[in-house]
Amino acid sequence: MPKYAKPLVFLICLLPLAMLAWDGFHDALGANPIEKITHRTGDWSLRFLLITLSVTPLRLLFGWKQLIRFRRMLGLFAFFYVSLHFSIYIVFDHFFDVNEIAKDIVKRPYVTVGFTAFLLLIPLAITSTNKMMKRLGNRWKQLHQLVYVIAVLGVLHYLWLVKADILQPVIHAVVLLILLGIRAWHQRKEMMSSVSAVW
């Protein structure tokens, strides 16, 4: 794989932010720019989560082993866009009003699951370094299984947020189900192979 592959992927991952900045600079965010920015950072948070989760299925189905090199970067970009999404919610929606934020988290289910997903992502981001992988050993893999829970919570957050047009969240939900299905199929296949080898 070319040496410039990782820097290129890094720049591509920054494109959603660049497009958002471009639209903001050119007053193209509509009548409610804060809502637009919140939704777009949320959309890309979930997209990057699904892209990260697609690395293993693509490797299993097509043998694209080199994609593993980008999985950590993609996961960290998912955390980056989630952090932007949550920061906009705190700063511009509630102006750092902790009491109002707490009430919102308790009263609105879509905020509750979204906030939970964000909290679960934090330890995954912190332990994404090679040093932490070595330190945690097998526990690192167990911890990072949380990404599937986080993705489910992200889809629920999107579904419960949308009031009318649910097409986009449904598409994300279907993609997630397909990715989880491929992984479950592969695990079952490996289990059956192990049983056959024993007999």
Backbone as numpy.savetxt, mean C-alpha at the origin, in Angstrom:
# Nx Ny Nz CAx CAy CAz Cx Cy Cz
20.33 -7.14 -15.03 19.47 -5.94 -15.03 20.36 -4.69 -15.03
20.04 -3.68 -15.83 20.86 -2.46 -15.91 21.00 -1.76 -14.56
22.13 -1.07 -14.37 22.37 -0.37 -13.11 21.39 0.76 -12.89
20.89 1.32 -13.99 19.98 2.46 -13.86 18.54 2.04 -13.58
18.28 0.73 -13.47 16.90 0.25 -13.29 16.27 0.78 -11.99
17.01 0.67 -10.89 16.46 1.14 -9.61 16.23 2.64 -9.58
17.21 3.46 -10.01 16.95 4.91 -10.06 15.76 5.26 -10.96
15.61 4.51 -12.06 14.50 4.76 -12.97 13.16 4.46 -12.30
13.09 3.32 -11.61 11.86 2.95 -10.90 11.57 3.98 -9.81
12.62 4.44 -9.13 12.47 5.46 -8.09 11.82 6.72 -8.65
12.30 7.17 -9.80 11.75 8.37 -10.43 10.31 8.16 -10.89
10.02 6.96 -11.40 8.66 6.65 -11.83 7.71 6.69 -10.63
8.19 6.19 -9.48 7.36 6.20 -8.27 7.07 7.61 -7.77
7.91 8.56 -8.15 7.70 9.96 -7.76 6.76 10.70 -8.72
6.43 10.08 -9.85 5.58 10.74 -10.83 4.21 11.18 -10.28
3.51 10.35 -9.49 2.23 10.80 -8.94 2.36 12.09 -8.13
3.43 12.19 -7.35 3.66 13.40 -6.57 3.98 14.58 -7.48
4.77 14.34 -8.52 5.12 15.40 -9.46 3.87 15.90 -10.19
2.99 14.97 -10.58 1.75 15.35 -11.27 0.83 16.14 -10.35
0.83 15.76 -9.07 0.02 16.48 -8.09 0.56 17.90 -7.91
1.87 18.03 -7.82 2.49 19.36 -7.68 2.23 20.21 -8.92
2.31 19.57 -10.10 2.05 20.29 -11.36 0.62 20.82 -11.39
-0.34 19.96 -11.03 -1.74 20.38 -11.02 -1.98 21.49 -10.01
-1.31 21.39 -8.86 -1.45 22.44 -7.85 -0.89 23.76 -8.33
0.26 23.72 -8.98 0.90 24.93 -9.49 0.07 25.59 -10.59
-0.67 24.77 -11.35 -1.47 25.29 -12.46 -2.96 25.40 -12.11
-3.27 25.40 -10.82 -4.66 25.55 -10.35 -5.60 24.56 -11.02
-5.17 23.30 -11.10 -5.98 22.28 -11.76 -6.49 21.22 -10.79
-6.67 21.63 -9.53 -7.14 20.68 -8.51 -8.62 20.85 -8.17
-9.31 21.65 -8.96 -10.74 21.78 -8.78 -11.14 22.75 -7.69
-12.43 22.72 -7.36 -12.98 23.67 -6.38 -12.53 23.37 -4.96
-12.22 22.09 -4.68 -11.78 21.69 -3.34 -10.42 21.00 -3.45
-9.34 21.78 -3.54 -8.02 21.20 -3.76 -7.55 20.26 -2.63
-7.91 20.58 -1.38 -7.49 19.74 -0.25 -8.10 18.35 -0.38
-9.38 18.30 -0.71 -10.06 17.01 -0.89 -9.43 16.23 -2.05
-9.09 16.94 -3.13 -8.49 16.31 -4.30 -7.12 15.71 -3.95
-6.32 16.49 -3.23 -4.99 16.01 -2.83 -5.11 14.80 -1.90
-6.05 14.88 -0.97 -6.26 13.78 -0.02 -6.63 12.50 -0.76
-7.56 12.62 -1.70 -8.02 11.44 -2.44 -6.91 10.87 -3.33
-6.17 11.75 -3.98 -5.14 11.26 -4.90 -3.98 10.59 -4.17
-3.57 11.14 -3.03 -2.52 10.48 -2.25 -3.03 9.16 -1.67
-4.31 9.12 -1.31 -4.91 7.86 -0.83 -4.97 6.82 -1.92
-5.37 7.24 -3.11 -5.42 6.32 -4.26 -4.05 5.70 -4.53
-3.03 6.53 -4.54 -1.69 6.03 -4.86 -1.11 5.20 -3.71
-1.53 5.48 -2.50 -1.11 4.63 -1.38 -1.56 3.20 -1.61
-2.84 3.03 -1.95 -3.39 1.70 -2.17 -2.81 1.06 -3.42
-2.62 1.85 -4.46 -2.03 1.31 -5.70 -0.62 0.78 -5.46
0.17 1.52 -4.72 1.53 1.05 -4.44 1.54 -0.18 -3.55
0.58 -0.28 -2.64 0.45 -1.50 -1.84 0.17 -2.70 -2.74
-0.77 -2.53 -3.67 -1.13 -3.63 -4.57 0.03 -3.96 -5.53
0.73 -2.94 -5.99 1.89 -3.18 -6.86 2.96 -3.97 -6.10
3.17 -3.60 -4.84 4.14 -4.32 -4.01 3.72 -5.78 -3.84
2.43 -6.00 -3.58 1.93 -7.35 -3.40 1.94 -8.17 -4.70
2.01 -7.50 -5.82 2.00 -8.21 -7.11 3.36 -8.79 -7.49
4.41 -8.37 -6.78 5.76 -8.82 -7.13 5.89 -10.34 -7.01
5.45 -10.90 -5.89 5.56 -12.36 -5.70 4.68 -13.14 -6.69
3.41 -12.78 -6.88 2.61 -13.49 -7.89 3.21 -13.45 -9.30
3.77 -12.31 -9.69 4.40 -12.21 -11.01 5.64 -13.11 -11.10
6.36 -13.22 -10.00 7.52 -14.12 -9.98 7.07 -15.57 -10.08
5.99 -15.91 -9.36 5.49 -17.29 -9.36 4.92 -17.69 -10.72
4.20 -16.77 -11.35 3.52 -17.09 -12.62 4.45 -17.03 -13.82
5.35 -16.03 -13.82 6.16 -15.79 -15.03 7.67 -15.93 -14.81
8.06 -16.20 -13.57 9.48 -16.36 -13.29 10.27 -15.07 -13.30
9.60 -13.95 -13.07 10.29 -12.64 -13.10 10.97 -12.40 -11.75
12.06 -13.11 -11.50 12.73 -13.06 -10.21 13.37 -11.71 -9.92
13.75 -10.99 -10.95 14.44 -9.71 -10.74 13.54 -8.64 -10.14
12.23 -8.85 -10.20 11.30 -7.88 -9.61 11.47 -7.76 -8.09
12.00 -8.83 -7.47 12.21 -8.82 -6.02 13.09 -7.64 -5.61
13.98 -7.24 -6.49 14.89 -6.12 -6.19 14.14 -4.81 -5.93
12.93 -4.70 -6.46 12.17 -3.45 -6.35 11.10 -3.49 -5.26
10.86 -4.66 -4.68 9.73 -4.81 -3.75 9.85 -3.90 -2.53
11.05 -3.84 -1.96 11.23 -3.00 -0.77 10.98 -1.52 -1.10
11.53 -1.07 -2.23 11.33 0.31 -2.65 9.86 0.62 -2.86
9.16 -0.28 -3.52 7.73 -0.08 -3.78 6.94 -0.02 -2.47
7.29 -0.89 -1.53 6.62 -0.88 -0.23 6.86 0.41 0.52
8.08 0.92 0.45 8.39 2.18 1.12 7.69 3.36 0.46
7.50 3.29 -0.85 6.73 4.34 -1.52 5.25 4.27 -1.12
4.75 3.07 -0.89 3.37 2.94 -0.38 3.27 3.66 0.96
4.26 3.44 1.84 4.28 4.11 3.14 4.43 5.62 2.98
5.23 6.04 2.02 5.44 7.47 1.76 4.12 8.15 1.39
3.37 7.53 0.47 2.11 8.14 0.04 1.03 8.04 1.12
1.05 6.98 1.91 0.12 6.87 3.04 0.43 7.98 4.05
1.72 8.22 4.30 2.12 9.27 5.25 1.67 10.64 4.76
1.82 10.89 3.45 1.33 12.14 2.88 -0.18 12.27 3.06
-0.87 11.17 2.76 -2.33 11.12 2.87 -2.78 11.45 4.29
-2.14 10.82 5.26 -2.50 11.02 6.67 -2.10 12.42 7.15
-0.96 12.91 6.69 -0.49 14.25 7.09 -1.44 15.33 6.59
-1.93 15.18 5.37 -2.88 16.15 4.82 -4.16 16.15 5.64
-4.60 14.96 6.03 -5.80 14.80 6.87 -5.61 15.53 8.21
-4.44 15.37 8.82 -4.18 15.98 10.13 -4.03 17.49 10.02
-3.24 17.92 9.02 -2.88 19.34 8.94 -4.01 20.19 8.36
-4.55 19.77 7.22 -5.50 20.62 6.50 -6.96 20.34 6.82
-7.28 19.09 7.16 -8.67 18.78 7.52 -8.98 19.14 8.97
-8.01 18.93 9.86 -8.28 19.12 11.30 -7.32 20.09 11.99
-6.35 20.63 11.25 -5.45 21.65 11.79 -4.84 21.24 13.14
-4.39 20.00 13.22 -3.71 19.45 14.40 -4.61 19.37 15.64
-5.92 19.41 15.45 -6.85 19.31 16.58 -6.96 17.83 16.99
-6.21 17.45 18.01 -6.12 16.05 18.43 -7.48 15.50 18.85
-8.26 16.29 19.57 -9.57 15.84 20.03 -10.51 15.53 18.87
-10.51 16.42 17.87 -11.37 16.20 16.70 -10.91 14.99 15.88
-9.61 14.84 15.80 -9.07 13.67 15.07 -9.47 12.38 15.77
-9.35 12.36 17.11 -9.72 11.17 17.89 -11.21 10.85 17.72
-12.05 11.88 17.76 -13.49 11.68 17.57 -13.78 11.12 16.19
-13.09 11.64 15.19 -13.27 11.20 13.81 -12.90 9.73 13.66
-11.79 9.35 14.29 -11.33 7.96 14.21 -12.34 7.01 14.84
-12.94 7.43 15.93 -13.90 6.58 16.65 -15.25 6.52 15.93
-15.72 7.65 15.41 -17.08 7.74 14.86 -17.19 7.24 13.42
-16.16 7.41 12.62 -16.25 7.07 11.20 -15.47 5.78 10.91
-16.16 4.72 10.54 -15.49 3.43 10.31 -14.38 3.50 9.26
-14.59 4.28 8.19 -13.57 4.33 7.14 -12.30 5.02 7.64
-12.46 5.96 8.57 -11.29 6.60 9.18 -10.60 5.63 10.13
-11.40 4.87 10.86 -10.87 3.89 11.82 -9.97 2.87 11.12
-10.48 2.27 10.03 -9.69 1.25 9.34 -8.49 1.86 8.62
-8.66 3.08 8.11 -7.55 3.76 7.45 -6.43 4.08 8.44
-6.81 4.57 9.60 -5.83 4.89 10.64 -5.13 3.63 11.14
-5.89 2.55 11.28 -5.31 1.27 11.71 -4.29 0.77 10.69
-4.63 0.87 9.41 -3.71 0.45 8.35 -2.42 1.26 8.40
-2.55 2.56 8.64 -1.37 3.43 8.73 -0.47 3.01 9.90
-1.08 2.75 11.05 -0.31 2.34 12.23 0.42 1.02 11.98
-0.25 0.09 11.29 0.36 -1.21 11.01 1.51 -1.10 10.01
1.45 -0.10 9.16 2.52 0.10 8.17 3.81 0.62 8.79
3.69 1.33 9.90 4.87 1.95 10.52 5.96 0.94 10.88
5.61 -0.15 11.62 6.68 -1.13 11.93 7.26 -1.81 10.70
6.47 -1.96 9.64 6.98 -2.55 8.40 8.01 -1.63 7.75
7.72 -0.33 7.76 8.67 0.63 7.19 9.95 0.69 8.02
9.81 0.68 9.35 10.97 0.77 10.24 11.89 -0.44 10.07
11.28 -1.61 9.85 12.07 -2.86 9.77 12.39 -3.26 8.33
12.41 -2.30 7.43 12.64 -2.63 6.02 14.12 -2.67 5.64
15.00 -2.38 6.58 16.44 -2.37 6.28 17.04 -3.78 6.38
18.17 -3.98 5.72 18.87 -5.27 5.80 19.28 -5.60 7.23
19.68 -4.57 7.97 20.10 -4.77 9.36 18.96 -5.31 10.21
17.75 -4.75 10.02 16.59 -5.21 10.78 16.17 -6.60 10.34
16.30 -6.91 9.07 15.98 -8.26 8.58 16.86 -9.30 9.27
18.16 -9.01 9.38 19.08 -9.94 10.03 18.80 -10.03 11.52
18.48 -8.91 12.14 18.24 -8.89 13.58 16.98 -9.67 13.96
15.94 -9.52 13.16 14.66 -10.17 13.48 14.60 -11.63 13.02
15.37 -11.99 12.00 15.37 -13.37 11.52 14.01 -13.79 10.98
13.52 -14.94 11.44 12.22 -15.46 10.99 11.06 -14.56 11.40
11.25 -13.82 12.49 10.19 -12.92 12.96 9.92 -11.80 11.96
10.96 -11.47 11.14 10.78 -10.42 10.14 9.71 -10.82 9.13
9.77 -12.06 8.65 8.77 -12.55 7.69 7.38 -12.56 8.31
7.30 -12.99 9.56 6.01 -13.03 10.25 5.43 -11.63 10.39
6.29 -10.67 10.75 5.84 -9.28 10.89 5.34 -8.73 9.57
6.06 -9.01 8.49 5.72 -8.43 7.20 4.54 -9.12 6.51
4.02 -10.18 7.14 2.77 -10.75 6.67 1.60 -9.78 6.91
1.84 -8.81 7.78 0.82 -7.79 8.06 0.43 -7.00 6.83
1.28 -7.02 5.81 0.98 -6.24 4.60 -0.34 -6.69 3.98
-0.70 -7.97 4.14 -1.96 -8.46 3.58 -3.15 -7.89 4.36
-3.00 -7.82 5.68 -4.05 -7.21 6.52 -4.19 -5.74 6.16
-3.06 -5.08 5.99 -3.05 -3.65 5.66 -3.75 -3.40 4.33
-3.48 -4.25 3.34 -4.11 -4.09 2.03 -5.62 -4.27 2.12
-6.06 -5.24 2.89 -7.51 -5.46 3.08 -8.14 -4.24 3.75
-7.47 -3.72 4.77 -7.97 -2.52 5.46 -8.00 -1.32 4.52
-7.00 -1.22 3.65 -6.95 -0.13 2.68 -8.12 -0.18 1.71
-8.44 -1.38 1.25 -9.58 -1.55 0.34 -10.89 -1.22 1.06
-11.03 -1.68 2.30 -12.24 -1.36 3.09 -12.36 0.14 3.30
-11.25 0.79 3.61 -11.22 2.24 3.79 -11.76 2.95 2.55
-11.32 2.49 1.39 -11.74 3.07 0.11 -13.23 2.80 -0.15
-13.66 1.57 0.09 -15.06 1.19 -0.14 -16.01 1.98 0.75
-15.65 2.11 2.02 -16.54 2.80 2.96 -16.50 4.31 2.78
-15.41 4.82 2.21 -15.31 6.26 1.97 -16.21 6.70 0.82
-16.23 5.89 -0.24 -16.99 6.25 -1.44 -18.49 6.05 -1.18
-19.28 7.04 -1.52 -20.71 6.96 -1.26 -21.53 6.55 -2.48
-21.08 6.92 -3.65 -21.89 6.65 -4.85 -21.16 5.72 -5.83
-20.15 6.24 -6.50 -19.44 5.47 -7.52 -18.40 4.56 -6.87
-18.72 3.28 -6.76 -17.82 2.34 -6.08 -16.96 1.54 -7.06
-16.96 1.93 -8.33 -16.23 1.18 -9.35 -14.74 1.05 -9.01
-14.09 2.16 -8.70 -12.65 2.14 -8.43 -12.29 1.28 -7.22
-12.97 1.46 -6.07 -12.64 0.59 -4.93 -12.92 -0.88 -5.21
-13.96 -1.17 -6.00 -14.27 -2.56 -6.35 -13.15 -3.14 -7.22
-12.64 -2.35 -8.16 -11.52 -2.81 -9.00 -10.31 -3.15 -8.12
-10.01 -2.27 -7.16 -8.90 -2.52 -6.25 -9.15 -3.80 -5.44
-10.39 -3.99 -5.01 -10.73 -5.18 -4.23 -10.55 -6.46 -5.05
-10.96 -6.42 -6.31 -10.82 -7.58 -7.20 -9.34 -7.89 -7.44
-8.54 -6.85 -7.67 -7.10 -7.05 -7.87 -6.48 -7.70 -6.64
-6.86 -7.22 -5.45 -6.33 -7.79 -4.21 -6.73 -9.24 -4.06
-7.99 -9.57 -4.36 -8.46 -10.95 -4.28 -7.68 -11.87 -5.23
-7.41 -11.36 -6.43 -6.65 -12.15 -7.40 -5.23 -12.41 -6.88
-4.59 -11.38 -6.34 -3.23 -11.52 -5.82 -3.18 -12.50 -4.65
-4.16 -12.39 -3.75 -4.22 -13.31 -2.62 -4.53 -14.73 -3.09
-5.38 -14.83 -4.12 -5.74 -16.14 -4.67 -4.54 -16.85 -5.28
-3.73 -16.10 -6.01 -2.52 -16.69 -6.63 -1.58 -17.20 -5.55
-1.42 -16.42 -4.50 -0.51 -16.82 -3.42 -1.05 -18.07 -2.71
-2.37 -18.10 -2.46 -2.98 -19.26 -1.81 -2.86 -20.51 -2.68
-3.05 -20.33 -3.99 -2.92 -21.45 -4.93 -1.51 -22.02 -4.91
-0.51 -21.12 -4.89 0.88 -21.58 -4.89 1.20 -22.32 -3.59
0.72 -21.79 -2.47 0.99 -22.45 -1.18 0.35 -23.83 -1.13
-0.86 -23.94 -1.67 -1.55 -25.24 -1.72 -0.78 -26.20 -2.63
-0.28 -25.69 -3.75 0.48 -26.51 -4.68 1.75 -27.04 -4.02
2.43 -26.19 -3.28 3.64 -26.62 -2.58 3.33 -27.65 -1.51
2.21 -27.45 -0.80 1.81 -28.38 0.23 1.49 -29.75 -0.35
0.78 -29.77 -1.48 0.45 -31.02 -2.14 1.69 -31.73 -2.66
2.67 -30.95 -3.15 3.93 -31.52 -3.62 4.70 -32.16 -2.47
4.65 -31.51 -1.30 5.34 -32.06 -0.12 4.69 -33.36 0.32
3.36 -33.41 0.28 2.63 -34.63 0.67 2.96 -35.76 -0.30
2.99 -35.42 -1.60 3.29 -36.44 -2.62 4.71 -36.97 -2.44
5.63 -36.07 -2.08 7.02 -36.49 -1.91 7.17 -37.44 -0.73
6.39 -37.21 0.34 6.43 -38.07 1.51 5.92 -39.47 1.18
4.84 -39.53 0.38 4.25 -40.83 0.01 5.01 -41.46 -1.15
